[in-house]
Amino acid sequence: MIAGTGVPLDWANAGKAHIASAAATAVALIVPDIVFSFE
């Protein structure tokens, strides 16, 4: 992707992508523990 002149906006998008990735990773790690704890 080509970074536009709106650097802060690019940083915000990168931050959101990082947060979303971290959240998805956390969910992927936590959900199995919750599921197995009920079984």
Secondary structure as a PSIPRED ss2 file (coil, helix, strand):
# PSIPRED VFORMAT (PSIPRED V4.0)

   1 M C   1.000  0.000  0.000
   2 I C   1.000  0.000  0.000
   3 A C   1.000  0.000  0.000
   4 G C   1.000  0.000  0.000
   5 T C   1.000  0.000  0.000
   6 G C   1.000  0.000  0.000
   7 V H   0.000  1.000  0.000
   8 P H   0.000  1.000  0.000
   9 L H   0.000  1.000  0.000
  10 D H   0.000  1.000  0.000
  11 W H   0.000  1.000  0.000
  12 A H   0.000  1.000  0.000
  13 N H   0.000  1.000  0.000
  14 A H   0.000  1.000  0.000
  15 G H   0.000  1.000  0.000
  16 K H   0.000  1.000  0.000
  17 A H   0.000  1.000  0.000
  18 H H   0.000  1.000  0.000
  19 I H   0.000  1.000  0.000
  20 A H   0.000  1.000  0.000
  21 S H   0.000  1.000  0.000
  22 A H   0.000  1.000  0.000
  23 A H   0.000  1.000  0.000
  24 A H   0.000  1.000  0.000
  25 T H   0.000  1.000  0.000
  26 A H   0.000  1.000  0.000
  27 V H   0.000  1.000  0.000
  28 A H   0.000  1.000  0.000
  29 L H   0.000  1.000  0.000
  30 I H   0.000  1.000  0.000
  31 V H   0.000  1.000  0.000
  32 P H   0.000  1.000  0.000
  33 D H   0.000  1.000  0.000
  34 I H   0.000  1.000  0.000
  35 V H   0.000  1.000  0.000
  36 F H   0.000  1.000  0.000
  37 S H   0.000  1.000  0.000
  38 F H   0.000  1.000  0.000
  39 E C   1.000  0.000  0.000
